[in-house]
């Protein structure tokens, strides 16, 4: 009988160790801990245990994700110098991305040209011209998006400076 009780206790302890998420249900001055989601009339906090670290978050609050670009442009969140540095860094990154797009465009056009050569088609072949047009439209649209963002960031940089 003692072995049976110890086995049951061991199983319960192993089960409780594996539960990494617990819900803290709060109503008025009462607090209840549960392994299932709290009923609607309770406020709920989620307690998570992972790698020896316990974190408690208010699950009732709706997490609003903010666009990182919006955060950079909102000068209330960081200092003026840091904001200018971040904007300048983002403009530089976008210029590098445009340069990378040009490298990719060149590579894709070379690939298309090799394909045309090995299929022994003429340079004015409609399929070849259509492929060139499609590649150019794709990379032009990506560069246009980046150019628009660069323009907005540059204007914002001038306003802050």
WOQUITA-V974847 format. One record per backbone hydrogen bond with DSSP energy under -0.5 kcal/mol. CO is the residue of the C=O (numbers start at 0). NH is the residue of the N-H. If there is no record, write none. Layout:
CO&NH + CO&NH
This chain:
0&4 + 1&5 + 2&6 + 3&7 + 4&8 + 5&9 + 6&10 + 7&11 + 8&12 + 9&13 + 10&14 + 11&15 + 12&16 + 13&17 + 14&18 + 17&19 + 19&48 + 21&46 + 22&24 + 22&33 + 23&44 + 24&31 + 25&42 + 26&29 + 29&26 + 31&24 + 33&22 + 38&41 + 42&25 + 43&58 + 43&59 + 44&23 + 44&46 + 45&47 + 45&56 + 46&21 + 47&54 + 49&52 + 52&49 + 54&47 + 56&45 + 56&58 + 57&60 + 60&62 + 61&63 + 62&64 + 66&70 + 67&71 + 68&72 + 69&73 + 72&74 + 73&76 + 78&82 + 79&83 + 80&84 + 81&85 + 82&86 + 83&87 + 84&88 + 85&89 + 86&90 + 87&91 + 88&92 + 89&93 + 90&94 + 91&95 + 92&96 + 93&97 + 94&98 + 95&99 + 96&100 + 97&101 + 98&102 + 99&103 + 100&104 + 101&105 + 102&106 + 103&107 + 104&108 + 105&109 + 106&110 + 107&111 + 108&112 + 109&113 + 110&114 + 111&115 + 112&116 + 113&117 + 114&118 + 115&120 + 116&119 + 121&124 + 124&128 + 125&129 + 126&130 + 127&131 + 128&132 + 129&133 + 130&134 + 131&135 + 132&136 + 133&137 + 134&138 + 135&139 + 136&140 + 137&141 + 138&142 + 139&143 + 140&144 + 141&145 + 142&146 + 143&147 + 144&148 + 145&149 + 146&150 + 147&151 + 148&152 + 149&153 + 150&154 + 151&155 + 152&156 + 153&157 + 154&158 + 155&159 + 156&160
